[in-house]
Amino acid sequence: MSEQEATQQNAGQPAIHERCLCREVLEQIREHLSLSPEIREHFTNSRIEFLKGIRAIIDSRIEHLSRTSQRGAKIAVD
């Protein structure tokens, strides 16, 4: 089944989201408080920024590991 066929088949079904701590906290807040669209937008933006921060940490670690593993041995050439 192609991606387009799968999309069409699932069009009538609700979207399924992966588990996300930020999303779960937001859902709990929504259950207990009435949130305006402005507040919802703020929480959406904060979730995006949180995930970008995690991505920056991962990118930094990848760069650090890549730098240290690329050290080579010097070879004398005649």
C-alpha positions as CSV (number, residue, x, y, z in Angstrom):
1,M,0.0,0.0,0.0
2,S,1.4,3.4,-1.0
3,E,1.7,6.3,1.5
4,Q,-1.1,8.1,-0.4
5,E,-3.4,5.1,-0.1
6,A,-2.7,4.8,3.6
7,T,-3.4,8.5,4.1
8,Q,-6.7,8.2,2.3
9,Q,-7.7,5.0,4.2
10,N,-6.9,6.7,7.6
11,A,-8.5,10.1,6.7
12,G,-11.7,9.3,8.6
13,Q,-9.8,8.2,11.7
14,P,-8.5,10.6,14.5
15,A,-4.8,11.4,14.4
16,I,-2.6,9.3,16.6
17,H,0.2,11.1,18.4
18,E,3.4,9.7,19.8
19,R,3.7,9.9,23.5
20,C,5.2,13.3,24.5
21,L,5.8,14.6,28.0
22,C,5.0,18.2,26.9
23,R,1.7,17.1,25.2
24,E,0.7,15.1,28.3
25,V,1.3,18.0,30.6
26,L,-0.7,20.3,28.3
27,E,-3.6,17.8,28.2
28,Q,-3.7,17.7,32.0
29,I,-3.7,21.5,32.2
30,R,-6.5,21.6,29.6
31,E,-8.6,19.2,31.6
32,H,-8.4,21.4,34.7
33,L,-8.3,24.9,33.2
34,S,-10.1,26.8,30.5
35,L,-7.3,27.9,28.1
36,S,-7.7,30.7,25.6
37,P,-6.3,30.2,22.0
38,E,-3.4,32.6,23.0
39,I,-2.4,30.4,25.9
40,R,-2.7,27.2,23.8
41,E,-0.4,28.8,21.2
42,H,2.1,29.7,23.9
43,F,2.2,26.1,25.2
44,T,2.5,24.8,21.6
45,N,5.4,27.1,21.0
46,S,7.0,26.1,24.3
47,R,6.7,22.4,23.4
48,I,8.4,23.1,20.1
49,E,11.2,25.0,21.8
50,F,11.7,22.2,24.3
51,L,12.1,19.7,21.5
52,K,14.5,22.0,19.7
53,G,16.6,22.1,22.9
54,I,16.7,18.3,23.1
55,R,17.7,18.3,19.4
56,A,20.5,20.8,20.1
57,I,21.8,18.6,23.0
58,I,21.8,15.5,20.7
59,D,23.5,17.4,17.9
60,S,26.2,18.7,20.3
61,R,26.8,15.2,21.6
62,I,27.0,13.7,18.1
63,E,29.5,16.5,17.1
64,H,31.6,15.8,20.2
65,L,31.7,12.0,19.6
66,S,32.5,12.5,15.9
67,R,35.4,14.8,16.7
68,T,37.1,12.4,19.1
69,S,36.7,9.3,17.0
70,Q,38.3,10.9,13.9
71,R,41.7,11.0,15.4
72,G,44.1,9.1,13.2
73,A,47.6,7.8,13.6
74,K,50.5,9.6,11.9
75,I,52.3,7.5,9.4
76,A,55.8,8.4,8.2
77,V,56.1,8.4,4.4
78,D,59.5,7.9,2.7
